[in-house]
Amino acid sequence: MPTEQSGVPIVCEECGTEARVPLDELAERLEKHNETRHDGAEHARVDPTVADRLADLVAEDMGLLEDDA
C-alpha cells in the first residue's frame, strides 16, 4: 500500500518546491511543472542524490563498473 513517503522525489530549486510522485507519473509531472511554471525550462528534476544513485545501480547492473584487471 502506497504511503506518503513513496514515490520518486523531485525538486525545483527555482521555485523552492519538493514533492514525491509515482514513478509512472514522473515524466508527465516534471514536464507539466516545467511547462506551466518555467516556460519549458527544465528546473524541476529528480532529486540529484536519487538520480546519481540510480545511475550507479544501472551502470553496475550493466557491468560498466567492473574492473578488467
Buried (B, 14 or more C-beta within 10 A) or exposed (E): EEEEEEBBBBBBEBEEEEEBBEEEEBEEBBEEBBEEBBEEEEBBBBBEEBEEEEEEEEEEEEEEEEEEE
